[in-house]
Amino acid sequence: MWYDAGIKDGGELGARLRGKPCRVVSADTAIRTSARSARRPDVAVDCAPPKAGSCEARRPTVVVEALSPSTRKIDRFTKLEECRRHPSLRHILLVDPDAVAAKLYSRADEGAWRDEDLVGKDAVVALPAIDVTLPLAALDERLDMPA
């Protein structure tokens, strides 16, 4: 398994956002998916200034979820569909820790979602909504990834 909780500290994603208006937030920060529901992704990027005393992202733009045996089905279906309805989200990345792979969902300007399979440590994760491009391996470069 190449992926562990390392991404949850923001790692390289947070470093690439340094000096930009967006910031990495952890699973402590909720994303409102409906009037009665909120989700707490493993990692998110919020592009609004934090509000004192709030544990909710104000303009979430990117969500990253690590698929685990216990959450895989919920993350790939329920959470994905709920997040796709959020008006400010532009990218949803579902990372498969067992395969050194991910699926990236990106919303086009006209609102349609497209998906892209990313396979291997050199696969490029392009997140134009936050002006960040990084190899899949950079999500947690502290770990040795299998070839």
DSSP file (Angstrom, degrees, kcal/mol; ACC not computed):
  #  RESIDUE AA STRUCTURE BP1 BP2  ACC     N-H-->O    O-->H-N    N-H-->O    O-->H-N    TCO  KAPPA ALPHA  PHI   PSI    X-CA   Y-CA   Z-CA
    1    1 A M              0   0    0      0, 0.0    97,-0.2     0, 0.0    98,-0.0   0.000 360.0 360.0 360.0 125.2    0.0    0.0    0.0
    2    2 A W        +     0   0    0     95,-1.4     2,-0.4   141,-0.1   141,-0.1   0.604 360.0  65.6 -92.8 -13.1    1.6    3.3   -1.1
    3    3 A Y        +     0   0    0     94,-0.5     2,-0.2     3,-0.0   137,-0.0  -0.904  51.9 150.7-119.4 135.3   -0.8    5.7    0.5
    4    4 A D    >   -     0   0    0     -2,-0.4     3,-1.1   136,-0.0     4,-0.2  -0.614  67.5 -55.3-138.1-155.5   -1.4    6.4    4.2
    5    5 A A  G >  S+     0   0    0      1,-0.2     3,-1.4    -2,-0.2     4,-0.3   0.487 103.5 100.7 -69.2  -0.6   -2.5    9.3    6.3
    6    6 A G  G >  S+     0   0    0      1,-0.3     3,-1.4     2,-0.2     5,-0.3   0.834  75.0  57.2 -55.5 -36.5    0.4   11.4    4.9
    7    7 A I  G X  S+     0   0    0     -3,-1.1     3,-2.6     1,-0.3    -1,-0.3   0.790  89.4  76.4 -65.3 -24.9   -1.9   13.2    2.5
    8    8 A K  G <  S+     0   0    0     -3,-1.4    -1,-0.3     1,-0.3    -2,-0.2   0.655  88.2  57.4 -66.1 -14.0   -4.0   14.4    5.4
    9    9 A D  G <  S-     0   0    0     -3,-1.4    -1,-0.3    -4,-0.3    -2,-0.2   0.428 115.8-114.0 -93.3   2.7   -1.4   17.0    6.4
   10   10 A G    X>  -     0   0    0     -3,-2.6     4,-2.2    -4,-0.1     3,-0.9  -0.028  49.0-179.9  93.7 -32.1   -1.6   18.6    2.9
   11   11 A G  H 3>  -     0   0    0     -5,-0.3     4,-1.8     1,-0.3     3,-0.2   0.063  66.3  -5.4  39.8-132.0    1.9   17.6    2.0
   12   12 A E  H 3> S+     0   0    0    126,-0.8     4,-2.4     1,-0.2    -1,-0.3   0.813 133.1  61.0 -64.0 -32.8    3.0   18.7   -1.5
   13   13 A L  H <> S+     0   0    0     -3,-0.9     4,-0.8   125,-0.2    -1,-0.2   0.941 107.0  45.4 -60.1 -46.7   -0.5   20.0   -2.3
   14   14 A G  H >< S+     0   0    0     -4,-2.2     3,-0.6     1,-0.2     4,-0.5   0.890 111.1  53.4 -62.8 -39.6   -0.3   22.5    0.5
   15   15 A A  H >< S+     0   0    0     -4,-1.8     3,-1.0     1,-0.2    -1,-0.2   0.887 106.6  52.2 -62.9 -39.0    3.2   23.5   -0.5
   16   16 A R  H 3< S+     0   0    0     -4,-2.4    -1,-0.2     1,-0.2    -2,-0.2   0.655 106.7  54.3 -74.3 -13.6    2.1   24.2   -4.1
   17   17 A L  T X< S+     0   0    0     -4,-0.8     3,-2.6    -3,-0.6    -1,-0.2   0.525  77.5 125.8 -92.8  -7.0   -0.7   26.4   -2.7
   18   18 A R  T <  S+     0   0    0     -3,-1.0     5,-0.1    -4,-0.5    -3,-0.0  -0.293  79.7  15.3 -55.8 129.2    1.7   28.6   -0.7
   19   19 A G  T 3  S+     0   0    0      1,-0.3    -1,-0.3     3,-0.1    -2,-0.1   0.417 107.3 105.3  85.6  -0.9    1.2   32.2   -1.7
   20   20 A K  S <  S-     0   0    0     -3,-2.6    -1,-0.3     2,-0.3    -3,-0.1  -0.666  83.2-111.4-106.7 165.7   -2.1   31.6   -3.4
   21   21 A P  S    S+     0   0    0      0, 0.0     2,-0.2     0, 0.0    -3,-0.1   0.655  93.9  77.0 -73.7 -13.5   -5.6   32.4   -2.1
   22   22 A C        -     0   0    0     -5,-0.2     2,-0.3   108,-0.1    -2,-0.3  -0.603  61.0-169.0 -96.4 158.4   -6.5   28.8   -1.5
   23   23 A R  E     -A   46   0A   0     23,-2.1    23,-2.6    -2,-0.2     2,-0.3  -0.987  26.2-106.7-145.1 153.3   -5.4   26.5    1.4
   24   24 A V  E     -A   45   0A   0     -2,-0.3     2,-0.3    21,-0.2    21,-0.2  -0.610  34.3-168.0 -78.2 136.9   -5.5   22.8    2.3
   25   25 A V  E     -A   44   0A   0     19,-3.1    19,-2.2    -2,-0.3   -15,-0.1  -0.942  12.4-131.3-124.5 151.4   -8.0   21.9    5.0
   26   26 A S  E >   -A   43   0A   0     -2,-0.3     3,-2.2    17,-0.2    17,-0.2  -0.162  40.1 -81.4 -92.2-175.2   -8.2   18.6    6.9
   27   27 A A  T 3  S+     0   0    0     15,-0.6    16,-0.1     1,-0.3    15,-0.1   0.556 120.1  76.7 -66.1  -6.9  -11.0   16.2    7.7
   28   28 A D  T 3  S+     0   0    0     14,-0.1     2,-0.5     2,-0.1    -1,-0.3   0.657  83.6  77.8 -74.2 -14.6  -11.8   18.6   10.6
   29   29 A T  S <  S-     0   0    0     -3,-2.2    27,-0.2    12,-0.2     2,-0.2  -0.852  76.6-145.1-102.0 126.0  -13.4   20.9    8.1
   30   30 A A  B     -f   56   0B   0     25,-3.2    27,-3.1    -2,-0.5     2,-0.5  -0.523   3.1-146.9 -89.2 153.9  -16.8   20.1    6.8
   31   31 A I  E     -G   39   0C   0      8,-3.0     8,-2.7    25,-0.2     2,-0.4  -0.987  21.7-130.1-119.2 119.7  -18.3   20.6    3.3
   32   32 A R  E     +G   38   0C   0     -2,-0.5     6,-0.3    25,-0.4     3,-0.1  -0.561  30.6 172.5 -71.4 119.9  -22.0   21.4    3.3
   33   33 A T  E     -     0   0C   0      4,-2.0     2,-0.3    -2,-0.4     5,-0.2   0.567  67.3  -8.7-106.3 -14.5  -23.6   19.1    0.7
   34   34 A S  E >  S-G   37   0C   0      3,-1.8     3,-0.6     1,-0.0    -1,-0.3  -0.952  85.1 -82.7-165.0 176.6  -27.2   19.9    1.5
   35   35 A A  T 3  S+     0   0    0     -2,-0.3    -1,-0.0     1,-0.2     3,-0.0   0.818 130.6  28.1 -58.6 -30.3  -29.2   21.9    4.1
   36   36 A R  T 3  S+     0   0    0      1,-0.0     2,-0.4    -3,-0.0    -1,-0.2   0.404 115.0  67.6-111.5   0.4  -29.1   18.9    6.4
   37   37 A S  E <   +G   34   0C   0     -3,-0.6    -4,-2.0     2,-0.0    -3,-1.8  -0.954  45.9 175.4-133.2 143.3  -25.9   17.2    5.4
   38   38 A A  E     -G   32   0C   0     -2,-0.4     2,-0.3    -6,-0.3    -6,-0.2  -0.989  14.2-152.6-138.4 147.8  -22.2   17.8    5.6
   39   39 A R  E     -G   31   0C   0     -8,-2.7    -8,-3.0    -2,-0.3    -2,-0.0  -0.875   7.5-148.0-118.6 153.5  -19.2   15.6    4.6
   40   40 A R        -     0   0    0     -2,-0.3   -10,-0.1   -10,-0.2   -13,-0.1  -0.831  20.8-161.5-121.6  90.7  -15.7   15.6    5.9
   41   41 A P        -     0   0    0      0, 0.0   -12,-0.2     0, 0.0    24,-0.2  -0.251  31.7-110.9 -68.4 161.0  -13.3   14.6    3.1
   42   42 A D  S    S-     0   0    0     22,-0.4   -15,-0.6     1,-0.2     2,-0.3   0.920 101.0  -1.4 -56.3 -44.9   -9.8   13.4    3.9
   43   43 A V  E    S+AB  26  64A   0     21,-1.8    21,-3.1   -17,-0.2     2,-0.3  -0.991  70.6 177.0-144.8 146.1   -8.5   16.6    2.4
   44   44 A A  E     -AB  25  63A   0    -19,-2.2   -19,-3.1    -2,-0.3     2,-0.5  -0.961  24.8-132.3-142.8 162.7  -10.0   19.6    0.7
   45   45 A V  E     -AB  24  62A   0     17,-2.4    16,-3.3    -2,-0.3    17,-1.2  -0.985  20.6-162.7-117.0 122.9   -8.9   22.9   -0.7
   46   46 A D  E     -AB  23  60A   0    -23,-2.6   -23,-2.1    -2,-0.5    -2,-0.0  -0.908   9.0-168.2-108.0 130.0  -10.9   25.9    0.4
   47   47 A C        +     0   0    0     12,-2.5   -25,-0.1    -2,-0.5    -1,-0.1  -0.002  63.2  80.1-109.5  28.1  -10.5   29.1   -1.7
   48   48 A A  S    S-     0   0    0    -25,-0.1    10,-0.2     3,-0.0    11,-0.2  -0.956  91.6 -94.6-126.1 150.5  -12.3   31.5    0.7
   49   49 A P        -     0   0    0      0, 0.0    -2,-0.1     0, 0.0     9,-0.1  -0.333  51.8 -99.0 -60.5 144.7  -10.7   33.1    3.8
   50   50 A P        -     0   0    0      0, 0.0     2,-0.5     0, 0.0     7,-0.1  -0.310  30.5-133.9 -64.6 149.3  -11.4   31.1    7.0
   51   51 A K    >   -     0   0    0      5,-0.3     3,-2.2     3,-0.1     5,-0.2  -0.923  29.0-108.1-105.7 126.4  -14.2   32.4    9.2
   52   52 A A  T 3  S+     0   0    0     -2,-0.5     3,-0.1     1,-0.3    -1,-0.0  -0.241 101.0  10.1 -54.6 132.1  -13.4   32.5   12.9
   53   53 A G  T 3  S+     0   0    0      1,-0.2     2,-0.4     2,-0.0    -1,-0.3   0.432 101.0 119.5  80.4  -0.3  -15.1   29.8   14.9
   54   54 A S    <   -     0   0    0     -3,-2.2    -1,-0.2     1,-0.1    -3,-0.1  -0.798  44.0-170.8-102.4 141.0  -16.4   27.9   11.8
   55   55 A C        +     0   0    0     -2,-0.4   -25,-3.2    -3,-0.1     2,-0.4  -0.059  62.6  96.2-111.3  28.7  -15.5   24.3   11.0
   56   56 A E  B    S-f   30   0B   0    -27,-0.2    -5,-0.3    -5,-0.2   -25,-0.2  -0.969  77.6-118.6-124.5 134.0  -17.0   24.5    7.5
   57   57 A A        -     0   0    0    -27,-3.1   -25,-0.4    -2,-0.4    -2,-0.1  -0.473  18.9-158.8 -66.9 137.5  -15.3   25.3    4.2
   58   58 A R  S    S+     0   0    0    -10,-0.2    -1,-0.1     1,-0.2   -12,-0.0   0.823  84.6  10.0 -91.1 -34.3  -16.7   28.4    2.7
   59   59 A R  S    S-     0   0    0    -11,-0.2   -12,-2.5    29,-0.0    -1,-0.2  -0.505  77.0-170.8-143.0  71.3  -15.7   27.8   -0.9
   60   60 A P  E     +B   46   0A   0      0, 0.0   -14,-0.3     0, 0.0     3,-0.1  -0.427  12.5 168.7 -65.2 135.1  -14.4   24.3   -1.3
   61   61 A T  E     +     0   0A   0    -16,-3.3    29,-2.9     1,-0.4    30,-2.0   0.674  61.2  32.4-118.4 -32.1  -12.8   23.8   -4.7
   62   62 A V  E     -Bc  45  91A   0    -17,-1.2   -17,-2.4    28,-0.2     2,-0.4  -0.988  58.5-168.9-132.2 139.4  -11.0   20.4   -4.4
   63   63 A V  E     -Bc  44  92A   0     28,-1.9    30,-3.1    -2,-0.4     2,-0.4  -0.993   3.6-167.6-125.2 135.4  -11.9   17.3   -2.5
   64   64 A V  E     -Bc  43  93A   0    -21,-3.1   -21,-1.8    -2,-0.4   -22,-0.4  -0.992   7.0-177.5-123.5 126.2   -9.5   14.3   -2.0
   65   65 A E  E     - c   0  94A   0     28,-2.8    30,-3.2    -2,-0.4     2,-0.6  -0.982  19.4-144.0-123.3 133.8  -10.7   11.0   -0.7
   66   66 A A  E     - c   0  95A   0     -2,-0.4     2,-0.5    28,-0.2    30,-0.2  -0.860  24.0-132.1 -92.1 123.7   -8.6    7.9    0.0
   67   67 A L        +     0   0    0     28,-3.2    31,-0.2    -2,-0.6     3,-0.0  -0.642  31.6 177.2 -78.3 124.4  -10.6    4.8   -0.8
   68   68 A S    >>  -     0   0    0     -2,-0.5     4,-2.7    28,-0.1     3,-0.7  -0.836  44.4-104.6-121.3 162.8  -10.4    2.3    2.0
   69   69 A P  T 34 S+     0   0    0      0, 0.0     4,-0.3     0, 0.0    -1,-0.1   0.868 121.6  45.8 -55.3 -36.1  -12.1   -1.1    2.4
   70   70 A S  T 34 S+     0   0    0      1,-0.2     4,-0.2     2,-0.1    -3,-0.0   0.735 126.8  26.3 -81.6 -20.9  -14.6    0.3    4.9
   71   71 A T  T <> S+     0   0    0     -3,-0.7     4,-3.2     2,-0.1     5,-0.3   0.490  89.1 101.5-118.5  -5.3  -15.4    3.5    3.0
   72   72 A R  H  X S+     0   0    0     -4,-2.7     4,-2.6     1,-0.2     5,-0.2   0.884  86.4  43.8 -50.8 -51.2  -14.8    2.7   -0.7
   73   73 A K  H  >>S+     0   0    0     -4,-0.3     4,-1.4     2,-0.2     5,-0.6   0.918 116.7  45.8 -65.7 -44.0  -18.4    2.2   -1.7
   74   74 A I  I  4>S+     0   0    0      1,-0.2     5,-2.9     2,-0.2     6,-0.5   0.924 115.5  47.2 -64.5 -44.2  -19.7    5.3    0.2
   75   75 A D  I  <>S+     0   0    0     -4,-3.2     5,-0.8     1,-0.2    -2,-0.2   0.906 113.9  46.8 -64.4 -42.4  -16.8    7.4   -1.2
   76   76 A R  I  <5S+     0   0    0     -4,-2.6    -1,-0.2    -5,-0.3    -2,-0.2   0.723 131.8  11.5 -75.5 -21.6  -17.3    6.2   -4.8
   77   77 A F  I  X5S+     0   0    0     -4,-1.4     4,-2.4    -5,-0.2     5,-0.2   0.722 129.7  32.5-120.7 -69.5  -21.0    6.6   -5.0
   78   78 A T  I  ><S+     0   0    0     -5,-0.6     4,-2.2     2,-0.2     5,-0.2   0.963 125.2  38.2 -62.5 -57.3  -22.8    8.5   -2.2
   79   79 A K  I  ><S+     0   0    0     -5,-2.9     4,-2.9     1,-0.2     5,-0.2   0.897 115.3  55.2 -63.5 -40.0  -20.1   11.0   -1.2
   80   80 A L  H  ><S+     0   0    0     -5,-0.8     4,-2.4    -6,-0.5    -1,-0.2   0.946 110.5  44.4 -58.4 -49.4  -19.1   11.5   -4.9
   81   81 A E  H  X S+     0   0    0     -4,-2.4     4,-0.8     1,-0.2    -1,-0.2   0.888 113.8  50.3 -65.2 -38.6  -22.7   12.4   -5.9
   82   82 A E  H >< S+     0   0    0     -4,-2.2     3,-0.7    -5,-0.2     4,-0.4   0.931 112.9  46.4 -64.1 -44.2  -23.2   14.7   -3.0
   83   83 A C  H >< S+     0   0    0     -4,-2.9     3,-1.6     1,-0.2     6,-0.2   0.872 103.6  61.9 -67.4 -36.5  -20.0   16.5   -3.6
   84   84 A R  H 3< S+     0   0    0     -4,-2.4    -1,-0.2     1,-0.3    -2,-0.2   0.763 100.2  56.9 -61.5 -23.0  -20.7   16.9   -7.4
   85   85 A R  T << S+     0   0    0     -4,-0.8    -1,-0.3    -3,-0.7    -2,-0.2   0.637  79.6 105.3 -81.8 -14.0  -23.8   18.9   -6.4
   86   86 A H    X   -     0   0    0     -3,-1.6     3,-0.7    -4,-0.4   -53,-0.1  -0.537  69.9-141.2 -70.8 126.2  -21.8   21.5   -4.5
   87   87 A P  T 3  S+     0   0    0      0, 0.0    -1,-0.1     0, 0.0    -4,-0.0   0.751  94.1  45.0 -64.6 -26.5  -21.6   24.6   -6.6
   88   88 A S  T 3  S+     0   0    0    -26,-0.0     2,-0.2     2,-0.0    -2,-0.1   0.650  85.0 105.9 -94.6 -13.1  -18.0   25.6   -5.8
   89   89 A L    <   +     0   0    0     -3,-0.7   -28,-0.2    -6,-0.2   -27,-0.2  -0.471  32.9 165.6 -70.5 133.1  -16.4   22.2   -6.2
   90   90 A R        +     0   0    0    -29,-2.9    17,-2.5     1,-0.3     2,-0.4   0.605  62.8  33.5-117.4 -24.8  -14.3   21.8   -9.4
   91   91 A H  E     -cD  62 106A   0    -30,-2.0   -28,-1.9    15,-0.2     2,-0.4  -0.999  52.1-175.9-140.0 136.9  -12.2   18.7   -8.7
   92   92 A I  E     -cD  63 105A   0     13,-2.6    13,-3.1    -2,-0.4     2,-0.6  -0.988  11.6-166.6-129.5 121.0  -12.8   15.5   -6.8
   93   93 A L  E     -cD  64 104A   0    -30,-3.1   -28,-2.8    -2,-0.4     2,-0.7  -0.939   4.9-166.2-114.5 119.0   -9.9   13.0   -6.6
   94   94 A L  E     -cD  65 103A   0      9,-2.8     9,-2.3    -2,-0.6     2,-0.5  -0.918  13.8-156.2-104.5 113.2  -10.6    9.5   -5.4
   95   95 A V  E     -cD  66 102A   0    -30,-3.2   -28,-3.2    -2,-0.7     7,-0.3  -0.777   7.1-153.2 -96.9 127.7   -7.2    7.8   -4.5
   96   96 A D  E >>> - D   0 101A   0      5,-3.2     5,-1.4    -2,-0.5     3,-1.2  -0.863   7.5-169.4 -98.8 103.8   -7.0    4.0   -4.6
   97   97 A P  T 345S+     0   0    0      0, 0.0   -95,-1.4     0, 0.0   -94,-0.5   0.683  81.9  57.1 -70.1 -16.8   -4.2    3.2   -2.2
   98   98 A D  T 345S+     0   0    0    -97,-0.2   -30,-0.0   -31,-0.2    -2,-0.0   0.620 115.4  32.9 -87.6 -12.5   -4.0   -0.4   -3.2
   99   99 A A  T <45S-     0   0    0     -3,-1.2    21,-0.3     2,-0.2    -1,-0.2   0.350  98.8-118.3-125.9   5.2   -3.3    0.3   -6.9
  100  100 A V  T  <5S+     0   0    0     -4,-0.7    20,-3.0     1,-0.2     2,-0.3   0.969  80.6 114.0  46.5  57.8   -1.2    3.5   -7.1
  101  101 A A  E   < -DE  96 119A   0     -5,-1.4    -5,-3.2    18,-0.2     2,-0.3  -0.954  45.0-172.6-150.5 163.4   -4.1    4.9   -9.0
  102  102 A A  E     -DE  95 118A   0     16,-2.7    16,-3.2    -2,-0.3     2,-0.5  -0.979  20.8-132.6-154.1 162.1   -6.8    7.6   -8.7
  103  103 A K  E     -DE  94 117A   0     -9,-2.3    -9,-2.8    -2,-0.3     2,-0.5  -0.994  21.8-157.9-120.5 126.3   -9.9    8.8  -10.5
  104  104 A L  E     -DE  93 116A   0     12,-2.9    12,-2.0    -2,-0.5     2,-0.5  -0.914   3.6-164.9-108.3 123.2  -10.1   12.6  -11.0
  105  105 A Y  E     -DE  92 115A   0    -13,-3.1   -13,-2.6    -2,-0.5     2,-0.4  -0.922  12.1-176.1-104.4 129.1  -13.5   14.2  -11.6
  106  106 A S  E     -DE  91 114A   0      8,-2.7     8,-2.5    -2,-0.5     2,-0.5  -0.987  19.7-137.6-130.6 137.9  -13.4   17.7  -13.0
  107  107 A R  E     - E   0 113A   0    -17,-2.5     6,-0.2    -2,-0.4     5,-0.1  -0.810  19.8-140.3 -95.3 127.3  -16.2   20.1  -13.6
  108  108 A A    >   -     0   0    0      4,-3.2     3,-2.1    -2,-0.5    -1,-0.0  -0.331  31.8 -98.8 -77.0 166.2  -16.0   22.1  -16.9
  109  109 A D  T 3  S+     0   0    0      1,-0.3    -1,-0.1     2,-0.1    -2,-0.0   0.827 124.5  55.4 -57.0 -33.6  -17.0   25.8  -17.0
  110  110 A E  T 3  S-     0   0    0      2,-0.1    -1,-0.3     1,-0.1    -3,-0.0   0.506 122.7-105.3 -81.4  -1.7  -20.4   24.8  -18.4
  111  111 A G  S <  S+     0   0    0     -3,-2.1     2,-0.2     1,-0.3    -2,-0.1   0.251  75.7 132.3 104.2 -13.2  -21.1   22.5  -15.4
  112  112 A A        -     0   0    0     -5,-0.1    -4,-3.2     1,-0.0     2,-0.4  -0.505  49.4-135.0 -75.3 141.2  -20.5   19.1  -17.0
  113  113 A W  E     -E  107   0A   0     -6,-0.2     2,-0.3    -2,-0.2    -6,-0.2  -0.761  20.3-173.4 -95.0 140.8  -18.3   16.7  -15.1
  114  114 A R  E     -E  106   0A   0     -8,-2.5    -8,-2.7    -2,-0.4     2,-0.3  -0.932  10.6-146.0-125.5 155.6  -15.6   14.6  -16.8
  115  115 A D  E     -E  105   0A   0     -2,-0.3     2,-0.4   -10,-0.2   -10,-0.2  -0.909   9.4-168.0-125.1 154.7  -13.5   11.9  -15.3
  116  116 A E  E     -E  104   0A   0    -12,-2.0   -12,-2.9    -2,-0.3     2,-0.4  -0.998  18.1-134.3-141.8 132.2  -10.0   10.7  -15.9
  117  117 A D  E     -E  103   0A   0     -2,-0.4     2,-0.5   -14,-0.2   -14,-0.2  -0.747  18.5-163.7 -86.7 131.9   -8.2    7.6  -14.7
  118  118 A L  E     -E  102   0A   0    -16,-3.2   -16,-2.7    -2,-0.4     2,-0.4  -0.976  11.0-179.6-117.8 122.1   -4.7    8.2  -13.3
  119  119 A V  E     +E  101   0A   0     -2,-0.5   -18,-0.2   -18,-0.2     3,-0.1  -0.982  41.1  17.0-130.0 130.2   -2.4    5.2  -13.0
  120  120 A G  S >  S-     0   0    0    -20,-3.0     3,-1.7    -2,-0.4    16,-0.3   0.092  87.7 -79.7  94.6 155.3    1.1    5.0  -11.7
  121  121 A K  T 3  S+     0   0    0     25,-0.3    16,-2.0     1,-0.3    17,-0.3   0.717 127.2  52.9 -64.2 -21.2    3.3    7.2   -9.6
  122  122 A D  T 3  S+     0   0    0     14,-0.2    -1,-0.3    -3,-0.1    -2,-0.1   0.460  77.4 122.6 -94.1  -1.5    4.1    9.5  -12.5
  123  123 A A    <   -     0   0    0     -3,-1.7    13,-3.3    12,-0.1     2,-0.5  -0.342  64.5-123.1 -59.1 141.9    0.5   10.1  -13.5
  124  124 A V  E     -H  135   0D   0     11,-0.2     2,-0.8    12,-0.1    -1,-0.1  -0.792  14.2-154.1 -98.5 126.8   -0.2   13.8  -13.5
  125  125 A V  E     -H  134   0D   0      9,-3.4     9,-2.0    -2,-0.5     2,-0.6  -0.880  15.4-165.3 -96.8 109.7   -2.9   15.3  -11.4
  126  126 A A  E     +H  133   0D   0     -2,-0.8     7,-0.2     7,-0.2     3,-0.1  -0.879  14.8 174.8-102.5 119.6   -4.0   18.5  -13.1
  127  127 A L  E > > +H  132   0D   0      5,-3.2     5,-1.7    -2,-0.6     3,-1.7  -0.688   4.0 170.2-121.9  74.4   -6.2   20.8  -10.9
  128  128 A P  G > 5 +     0   0    0      0, 0.0     3,-0.7     0, 0.0    -1,-0.1   0.755  69.7  70.8 -62.5 -24.9   -6.6   24.0  -13.1
  129  129 A A  G 3 5S+     0   0    0      1,-0.3   -67,-0.1    -3,-0.1    -2,-0.0   0.775 114.8  26.8 -63.3 -24.3   -9.2   25.5  -10.7
  130  130 A I  G < 5S-     0   0    0     -3,-1.7    -1,-0.3     2,-0.2  -108,-0.1   0.242 112.4-116.2-118.7  10.1   -6.4   26.1   -8.2
  131  131 A D  T < 5S+     0   0    0     -3,-0.7     2,-0.4    -4,-0.4    -2,-0.1   0.917  70.2 133.4  56.8  48.9   -3.6   26.3  -10.7
  132  132 A V  E   < +H  127   0D   0     -5,-1.7    -5,-3.2     2,-0.0     2,-0.4  -0.997  30.2 176.3-132.5 134.6   -1.8   23.2   -9.4
  133  133 A T  E     +H  126   0D   0     -2,-0.4    -7,-0.2    -7,-0.2    -9,-0.0  -0.998  16.4 155.4-132.4 132.3   -0.3   20.3  -11.3
  134  134 A L  E     -H  125   0D   0     -9,-2.0    -9,-3.4    -2,-0.4     2,-0.1  -0.992  44.2 -97.7-153.2 153.3    1.6   17.5   -9.5
  135  135 A P  E >   -H  124   0D   0      0, 0.0     3,-1.7     0, 0.0     4,-0.4  -0.423  36.8-116.3 -70.1 150.4    2.4   13.8  -10.0
  136  136 A L  G >  S+     0   0    0    -13,-3.3     3,-1.7   -16,-0.3     4,-0.3   0.865 115.5  61.7 -53.0 -38.1    0.2   11.4   -8.2
  137  137 A A  G >  S+     0   0    0    -16,-2.0     3,-1.4     1,-0.3    -1,-0.3   0.781  90.3  69.0 -61.1 -27.1    3.2   10.3   -6.1
  138  138 A A  G X  S+     0   0    0     -3,-1.7  -126,-0.8     1,-0.3     3,-0.7   0.631  76.6  81.1 -71.8 -11.8    3.5   13.8   -4.7
  139  139 A L  G <  S+     0   0    0     -3,-1.7    -1,-0.3    -4,-0.4    -2,-0.2   0.843 122.0   1.1 -62.1 -30.1    0.3   13.3   -2.7
  140  140 A D  G X  S+     0   0    0     -3,-1.4     3,-1.3    -4,-0.3    -1,-0.3  -0.486  74.1 168.7-154.2  79.7    2.5   11.5   -0.3
  141  141 A E  T <   +     0   0    0     -3,-0.7    -3,-0.1     1,-0.3     4,-0.1   0.534  66.5  78.8 -74.4  -5.9    6.1   11.5   -1.4
  142  142 A R  T 3  S+     0   0    0     -4,-0.1     2,-0.3     2,-0.1    -1,-0.3   0.659  84.3  76.2 -75.1 -14.0    7.3   10.2    2.0
  143  143 A L  S <  S-     0   0    0     -3,-1.3     2,-0.6    -6,-0.2    -3,-0.1  -0.714  85.5-118.0-100.8 147.9    6.3    6.7    1.1
  144  144 A D        -     0   0    0     -2,-0.3    -2,-0.1     1,-0.0    -3,-0.0  -0.728  33.1-152.1 -78.8 124.1    8.0    4.3   -1.3
  145  145 A M        -     0   0    0     -2,-0.6  -143,-0.0    -4,-0.1    -8,-0.0  -0.796  16.5-114.3 -98.6 140.3    5.6    3.5   -4.0
  146  146 A P              0   0    0      0, 0.0   -25,-0.3     0, 0.0    -1,-0.1  -0.315 360.0 360.0 -66.0 156.1    5.7    0.2   -5.9
  147  147 A A              0   0    0    -27,-0.1    -2,-0.0   -26,-0.1   -26,-0.0   0.499 360.0 360.0 -69.6 360.0    6.7    0.4   -9.6
